[in-house]
Amino acid sequence: MNIQQLPRILLMLSAAVFVVGLAVSCALASPRFAAGFCAGGALVLLNAWVSARKVKGADFPNRGRVMASLVGGFYVRLILLGICLYAMIAVVAVDPIGLVSGLSVVPAGLLVLLALMYVANRRPGEV
């Protein structure tokens, strides 16, 4: 397995979890919950995508400036994410539970990735 492909695979699995969750929430939940799930999932996927691109483009031989840039960018994105979440709850009036469940698509994608890695690394005799 190419370790360089893991961020892309994680992002794709998280997007798949987001699409499945959005379909389920549109079918079974209220429109406010579905809007919250959509907003939270879109925010966290966009944050993960920007983080992956920033790390991929980092010049690691120059360690001091790169670490400062990565950590500073993380805190800027964290502040922007907090402002967006506040605006979604206060101004747009989406369901906060839907918003939080939408924010959990990346950890859920990580769990799916770990499960797929476990299944893929089993020997035929173990199955």
Buried (B, 14 or more C-beta within 10 A) or exposed (E): EEEEEEBEBBBEBBBBBBEEBBEEBBEEBEEBBBBBBBBBBBBBBEBBBEBBEBEEEBEEEEEEEBEEBBEEBEEEBEEEBEEBBEEBBEEEEBBBBBBEBBBBBBEBBBEBBEEEEEEEEEEEEEE
